[in-house]
Amino acid sequence: MRTLGWVVAVGAVLVVLASVTRTGKSAPLGVTLQGGGGTVTGSVKFVGRAPSNPELDMSEEPQCAAKYKTTPRDPIVVVNPNGTLANVFVYVKEGLPADAKYPVPTSSVVIDQSGCEYSPRVFGIMVSQPLEIRNSDPLMHNIKTLAKNNRPFNVSQPTAGMKLNRTFTAPEVMLRFECNVHGWMRAYAGVLPHPFFATTGMNGSFSIGGLPPGTYTIEAWHEKYGTQMVTVTVKDNETTSADLTYTAQ
């Protein structure tokens, strides 16, 4: 029964991730496994003046440009009103048993192409879990992965409503997506053999639950500011705080 609870909980979290992709709403995306374990929660803070993200010239794609009220900008650095940083991938880097196996959800993680941008920009997925790639724009996108540990792919989706599915066979943090048609489009996936990961949203927080008691290295990754690590000790049925801070460069 405990294993079944793990499967249900992981699937529920990935449904939340898909919902964030569809609606644009943001929440801390993490994994909370039923049946005990400890939880690591925290926020990713940002200190200093946020850089100005570059404007995106969509003049040759009026159907995408029409989706924005003002000139869109490349969301490289998204600083939230509360002084935290969005689109940071946070995961357990070290401390899990080397021989541990975790159930792989059968539900798909969804990445969409809408307004000539990828959504979500940063996300996590387990090895062998289905990834559904959608095109919601009435024009062609060409999805390319710059994978190192996984087999790269390069496929086109010429029309709106198209979907394709892929899986990854090996861990890779981070795996980059690009569009050969629109050079500004990028997304990043953290591919892991376990479900202990999260992505910060509009409140900059994260929560990783269901961890067995032990000491772990938690790593945070941001596409501009790189990685940071913190060591935490987790106790059963207790919550441990682990805040991280990035500084403007």
KOLPA-133320 format. One record per residue (C-alpha): residue in one letter; x, y, z. Coordinates in steps of 0.5 Angstrom, whole numbers, padded with zeros to 4 digits, always signed. Layout:
N
aXYZ...
This chain:
249
m+0000+0000+0000r+0006+0005+0001t+0008+0004-0006l+0002+0005-0009g+0001+0012-0005w+0008+0014-0007v+0005+0013-0015v-0001+0016-0013a+0002+0022-0010v+0008+0023-0016g+0002+0023-0021a-0002+0028-0017v+0004+0033-0017l+0005+0032-0025v-0002+0033-0026v-0001+0040-0022l+0005+0041-0027a+0001+0040-0033s-0004+0045-0030v+0001+0050-0029t+0003+0049-0036r-0004+0050-0039t-0006+0056-0035g+0000+0060-0033k-0001+0060-0026s+0005+0059-0021a+0006+0055-0015p+0011+0051-0012l+0012+0045-0016g+0015+0039-0012v+0014+0032-0010t+0010+0030-0003l+0010+0022-0002q+0005+0019+0003g+0007+0014+0008g+0012+0018+0012g+0019+0021+0011g+0021+0028+0012t+0020+0035+0008v+0025+0040+0005t+0022+0047+0004g+0025+0053+0002s+0025+0059-0002v+0030+0062-0007k+0032+0069-0006f+0035+0074-0010v+0039+0080-0008g+0041+0086-0012r+0038+0089-0018a+0034+0085-0023p+0038+0085-0030s+0033+0088-0036n+0031+0082-0040p+0032+0083-0048e+0026+0084-0052l+0024+0079-0057d+0023+0081-0064m+0017+0077-0066s+0015+0082-0072e+0016+0076-0077e+0011+0072-0073p+0005+0077-0072q+0000+0071-0070c+0005+0070-0064a+0006+0078-0063a-0001+0079-0062k-0002+0075-0056y+0002+0080-0052k+0000+0087-0050t+0007+0090-0050t+0013+0087-0053p+0015+0081-0050r+0022+0080-0047d+0026+0073-0046p+0025+0071-0039i+0032+0069-0037v+0031+0072-0030v+0024+0073-0027v+0025+0076-0020n+0018+0076-0017p+0015+0081-0013n+0017+0078-0006g+0024+0078-0008t+0025+0071-0010l+0027+0068-0016a+0023+0064-0021n+0025+0058-0026v+0030+0055-0021f+0030+0048-0021v+0032+0045-0014y+0033+0037-0013v+0037+0032-0009k+0044+0031-0012e+0047+0027-0007g+0045+0023-0001l+0040+0018-0004p+0041+0010-0003a+0045+0008-0010d+0041+0002-0011a+0034+0005-0009k+0029+0005-0015y+0023+0009-0015p+0016+0008-0019v+0016+0012-0026p+0009+0016-0027t+0005+0014-0033s+0002+0020-0033s+0006+0025-0038v+0009+0032-0037v+0007+0037-0042i+0011+0042-0045d+0007+0047-0050q+0009+0052-0055s+0005+0058-0054g+0006+0065-0057c+0013+0063-0059e+0015+0061-0053y+0016+0054-0049s+0012+0053-0043p+0014+0052-0038r+0021+0054-0038v+0024+0050-0033f+0021+0043-0031g+0023+0036-0028i+0022+0029-0031m+0024+0022-0029v+0028+0018-0033s+0023+0014-0037q+0017+0018-0036p+0013+0020-0042l+0014+0028-0044e+0008+0030-0049i+0011+0036-0053r+0005+0041-0056n+0004+0046-0061s-0001+0051-0059d+0001+0056-0065p-0002+0057-0072l+0005+0056-0075m+0011+0051-0075h+0016+0050-0069n+0022+0045-0070i+0024+0042-0063k+0031+0041-0062t+0034+0038-0056l+0042+0039-0054a+0042+0033-0050k+0049+0030-0048n+0047+0024-0044n+0041+0022-0048r+0039+0021-0055p+0038+0028-0058f+0032+0029-0063n+0030+0034-0068v+0023+0034-0070s+0018+0039-0073q+0011+0041-0071p+0008+0045-0077t+0001+0046-0075a-0003+0048-0068g-0006+0042-0064m+0000+0037-0066k+0003+0033-0060l+0009+0028-0060n+0011+0024-0054r+0019+0022-0052t+0022+0019-0046f+0029+0020-0044t+0033+0014-0042a+0039+0017-0037p+0039+0023-0032e+0041+0029-0035v+0041+0036-0031m+0040+0040-0035l+0037+0038-0042r+0036+0044-0046f+0031+0045-0051e+0031+0050-0057c+0027+0052-0063n+0030+0052-0070v+0025+0056-0073h+0025+0061-0067g+0032+0062-0064w+0030+0065-0058m+0026+0060-0056r+0029+0055-0050a+0027+0051-0044y+0031+0046-0040a+0029+0040-0037g+0032+0036-0030v+0032+0029-0032l+0033+0025-0026p+0032+0017-0023h+0028+0020-0017p+0022+0024-0016f+0025+0029-0011f+0025+0035-0015a+0022+0042-0015t+0021+0048-0020t+0020+0055-0017g+0014+0059-0019m+0011+0066-0018n+0013+0066-0010g+0020+0063-0011s+0019+0057-0006f+0020+0050-0007s+0018+0043-0003i+0021+0036-0003g+0017+0031+0001g+0018+0024+0003l+0025+0024+0004p+0028+0018+0008p+0031+0020+0014g+0039+0022+0012t+0043+0028+0010y+0043+0030+0003t+0046+0035-0002i+0040+0040-0005e+0043+0043-0011a+0039+0049-0014w+0040+0051-0022h+0039+0057-0026e+0040+0058-0033k+0044+0065-0032y+0046+0064-0025g+0049+0057-0025t+0048+0053-0019q+0048+0053-0011m+0048+0047-0006v+0046+0047+0001t+0047+0041+0006v+0041+0039+0010t+0039+0033+0015v+0032+0030+0014k+0028+0027+0020d+0022+0023+0019n+0016+0027+0019e+0019+0033+0020t+0020+0039+0016t+0027+0042+0015s+0028+0049+0012a+0034+0050+0006d+0033+0057+0003l+0038+0059-0002t+0040+0066-0005y+0043+0069-0012t+0046+0075-0012a+0045+0080-0019q+0051+0080-0023
